[in-house]
Amino acid sequence: MPASRLQFACRRPPLRRLIRSSGVPVPESRPVRPKPVVLLILDGWGHREETADNALALADLPHWRQLLATCPHTLIHTEGRHVGLPDGQMGNSEVGHMNLGAGRIVYQDLTRIDAAIEDGSFFANAELNAACAAVKANGGTLHVMGLLSPGGVHSHESHIHAMLELAQRAGVPRVAVHAFLDGRDTPPRSAESSLRALQAKCDALGNAHIATVGGRYFAMDRDQRWERVRRGWD
């Protein structure tokens, strides 16, 4: 069959008639394809009326301002209880991404652990108490390591304090704390106050001490750089 005849034979009208002749209903026209919806996230992009120290307000953004002037828009909360965090706790990219499109508030680990500490269920955690019982039975030392930070992104220092209290209640004779300092989700040099508070907690409990101090850059690397993690581990 010549190419031109083959092309004609494959056109839609003859095929449509063939299908219709078999008794299968065929729509007269192709359904309208829905227009796409794009979810675009601009990390670090926010809204504030004041122009002082406001990079977006001071920048030349003609397309952005045109969108605001001509398209429906609204503002959403990105902090505190609106995204499953404690009141007054700033949001972050990880929390924002989890809440976008969920259709509900996604309560974060920070909020859930805080609630468990407050209602006492944290101190009844079976796994944590089993670990403490094993250390106590062997007369060993319980090693507690984690991010010592009030940042609330990957941890909160109050959770380390609660773990030390749990170990003290369980009768663990010795607890060694390995504190990873933040420096990313907290201001520079803010670790001093966190270390002072941790030392005060250790002194009050009597069975805990700060064993090592390091930075999250080494101990919490997420890019599988073992040579970096090794420096924090060793």
FIRO-925446 format. One record per residue (C-alpha): residue number from 1; x, y, z; residue in three letters. Coordinates in steps of 0.1 Angstrom, whole numbers. Each point is the difference from the previous one (the first is absolute). Layout:
% FIRO-925446
REC   i     X     Y     Z  aa
REC NUM     X     Y     Z ALA
...
% end
This chain:
% FIRO-925446
REC   i     X     Y     Z  aa
REC   1     0     0     0 MET
REC   2    14    34    -9 PRO
REC   3    10    22    29 ALA
REC   4   -27    26    -9 SER
REC   5   -28   -27     1 ARG
REC   6    14   -14    32 LEU
REC   7    -2    35    15 GLN
REC   8   -36     4   -12 PHE
REC   9   -10   -34    14 ALA
REC  10    12    10    35 CYS
REC  11   -19    32     2 ARG
REC  12   -24     4    28 ARG
REC  13   -34     2   -19 PRO
REC  14     1   -35   -16 PRO
REC  15    12   -15    33 LEU
REC  16   -28    19    19 ARG
REC  17   -26   -14   -24 ARG
REC  18    14   -35     4 LEU
REC  19    -2     2    38 ILE
REC  20   -35    15    -2 ARG
REC  21   -12   -28   -23 SER
REC  22    10   -25    27 SER
REC  23   -25    16    24 GLY
REC  24    26    17    22 VAL
REC  25   -10    36     8 PRO
REC  26    25    25   -12 VAL
REC  27     0    36    10 PRO
REC  28    -4    25   -29 GLU
REC  29    30    20    11 SER
REC  30    31    -5    20 ARG
REC  31    -5    10    37 PRO
REC  32    17    32    10 VAL
REC  33    33    -6    17 ARG
REC  34     2    16    34 PRO
REC  35    25    28     4 LYS
REC  36    30    -9    21 PRO
REC  37     4    12    35 VAL
REC  38    36     8    12 VAL
REC  39    10    -1    36 LEU
REC  40    31    23     1 LEU
REC  41    20     4    32 ILE
REC  42    23    30     4 LEU
REC  43    22    -8    29 ASP
REC  44     8    31    21 GLY
REC  45   -28    20   -16 TRP
REC  46   -23    17    25 GLY
REC  47   -22    30     6 HIS
REC  48     4    30    22 ARG
REC  49   -14    35    -3 GLU
REC  50    29    18    15 GLU
REC  51    27     9   -26 THR
REC  52    30     4    24 ALA
REC  53    24   -28    -5 ASP
REC  54   -25   -17   -23 ASN
REC  55    18   -13   -30 ALA
REC  56   -32    -9   -19 LEU
REC  57   -17    34     6 ALA
REC  58    31    18   -11 LEU
REC  59     7   -22   -31 ALA
REC  60   -12     7   -36 ASP
REC  61   -26   -28    -4 LEU
REC  62   -23    11   -29 PRO
REC  63   -14   -34    -8 HIS
REC  64    -6    -9    37 TRP
REC  65   -18    34     6 ARG
REC  66   -21    -6   -32 GLN
REC  67   -11   -33    13 LEU
REC  68   -10    15    34 LEU
REC  69   -19    28   -18 ALA
REC  70   -19   -21   -25 THR
REC  71    -4   -35    15 CYS
REC  72   -19   -12    30 PRO
REC  73    23    -8    29 HIS
REC  74     1    -6    38 THR
REC  75    25    -3    28 LEU
REC  76     4   -31    21 ILE
REC  77    17    -6    34 HIS
REC  78    33   -18     1 THR
REC  79     7    -1    37 GLU
REC  80   -12   -13    34 GLY
REC  81   -33   -19     4 ARG
REC  82   -10     7   -36 HIS
REC  83    26   -26   -12 VAL
REC  84     0   -23    30 GLY
REC  85    27    17    20 LEU
REC  86    -2    16    35 PRO
REC  87   -12    36     2 ASP
REC  88    28    24    -8 GLY
REC  89    21   -26   -18 GLN
REC  90    12    11   -34 MET
REC  91    -7   -22   -30 GLY
REC  92    26   -14   -24 ASN
REC  93     2   -15   -34 SER
REC  94    -5   -36    12 GLU
REC  95   -31     9    20 VAL
REC  96   -14    21   -28 GLY
REC  97     4   -27   -26 HIS
REC  98   -17   -26    22 MET
REC  99   -30    23     5 ASN
REC 100    -4    12   -35 LEU
REC 101   -29   -18   -17 GLY
REC 102    -7   -23    30 ALA
REC 103   -34    16     6 GLY
REC 104     6     0    37 ARG
REC 105    25     9    27 ILE
REC 106    29   -24     1 VAL
REC 107    11    -2    36 TYR
REC 108    38    -1     1 GLN
REC 109    22   -22    21 ASP
REC 110     9    30    21 LEU
REC 111   -36     5    10 THR
REC 112    -7   -37     6 ARG
REC 113    31    -5    22 ILE
REC 114    -8    32    19 ASP
REC 115   -35   -13     7 ALA
REC 116    14   -34    11 ALA
REC 117    23    17    25 ILE
REC 118   -28    22    13 GLU
REC 119   -25   -28     5 ASP
REC 120    27   -24    14 GLY
REC 121    -3   -27   -27 SER
REC 122    36     7   -11 PHE
REC 123    13   -13    33 PHE
REC 124   -20   -32    -4 ALA
REC 125    15    -7   -35 ASN
REC 126     6   -38    -1 ALA
REC 127    31     1   -23 GLU
REC 128    17    28    19 LEU
REC 129    -6   -16    34 ASN
REC 130    12   -34   -14 ALA
REC 131    33    17   -11 ALA
REC 132     4    15    35 CYS
REC 133    -7   -33    17 ALA
REC 134    26   -17   -21 ALA
REC 135    26    26     9 VAL
REC 136    -9    -2    36 LYS
REC 137     2   -38     1 ALA
REC 138    35     0   -15 ASN
REC 139    12    29    21 GLY
REC 140     9    19   -31 GLY
REC 141    -3    36   -13 THR
REC 142   -29    12   -20 LEU
REC 143    11    21   -30 HIS
REC 144   -24    27   -11 VAL
REC 145     9    18   -32 MET
REC 146   -20    26   -20 GLY
REC 147    -3    36   -13 LEU
REC 148     1    24    30 LEU
REC 149   -20    28   -14 SER
REC 150   -31    21     6 PRO
REC 151    -5     3   -38 GLY
REC 152   -28   -26     0 GLY
REC 153     7   -12   -36 VAL
REC 154    17   -33     6 HIS
REC 155    -1    -1    37 SER
REC 156    -5    21    32 HIS
REC 157    23     1    29 GLU
REC 158   -29    -5    24 SER
REC 159    -3   -36   -14 HIS
REC 160    36    -7    11 ILE
REC 161    -8    13    34 HIS
REC 162   -30   -22     2 ALA
REC 163    20   -30   -10 MET
REC 164    25     7    28 LEU
REC 165   -29     2    24 GLU
REC 166   -14   -33   -12 LEU
REC 167    34   -17     5 ALA
REC 168     2    14    35 GLN
REC 169   -35   -13     8 ARG
REC 170    10   -34   -13 ALA
REC 171    30    -2    23 GLY
REC 172    27     2   -27 VAL
REC 173    33     5    19 PRO
REC 174    19    20   -26 ARG
REC 175   -12    20   -31 VAL
REC 176    25    15   -25 ALA
REC 177   -14    27   -23 VAL
REC 178    15     6   -34 HIS
REC 179   -13    34   -11 ALA
REC 180    -2    10   -36 PHE
REC 181    -1    38    -3 LEU
REC 182   -22    16   -26 ASP
REC 183    13    31   -17 GLY
REC 184   -24    -3   -29 ARG
REC 185   -35     4    14 ASP
REC 186    12    22    28 THR
REC 187    20    33     2 PRO
REC 188    38    -1     2 PRO
REC 189    14    -6    35 ARG
REC 190   -34    -9    14 SER
REC 191    13   -34    11 ALA
REC 192    15    14    32 GLU
REC 193   -34     5    17 SER
REC 194   -11   -35   -11 SER
REC 195    32   -15    15 LEU
REC 196    -5    19    32 ARG
REC 197   -36   -13     3 ALA
REC 198    11   -35    -7 LEU
REC 199    28     2    26 GLN
REC 200   -25    13    26 ALA
REC 201   -23   -30    -8 LYS
REC 202    28   -25     4 CYS
REC 203    10    16    33 ASP
REC 204   -36    -2    12 ALA
REC 205    -4   -36    -9 LEU
REC 206    34   -11    13 GLY
REC 207     6   -30   -22 ASN
REC 208     6    17   -34 ALA
REC 209    29    20   -15 HIS
REC 210     9    15   -33 ILE
REC 211    25   -24   -16 ALA
REC 212     6    15   -35 THR
REC 213   -10    31   -20 VAL
REC 214     1     2   -38 GLY
REC 215   -18    17   -29 GLY
REC 216   -29   -13   -20 ARG
REC 217    21     6   -32 TYR
REC 218    19   -32     9 PHE
REC 219   -23   -21    21 ALA
REC 220   -32     6   -20 MET
REC 221    12     0   -36 ASP
REC 222   -29   -11   -23 ARG
REC 223    21    -4   -32 ASP
REC 224    16   -34     8 GLN
REC 225    34    16     6 ARG
REC 226    13   -26    24 TRP
REC 227    34    17     2 GLU
REC 228   -17    30    15 ARG
REC 229   -22   -20    24 VAL
REC 230    30   -20    11 ARG
REC 231    15    31    15 ARG
REC 232   -31     4    22 GLY
REC 233    -3   -37     7 TRP
REC 234    37    -7     9 ASP
% end
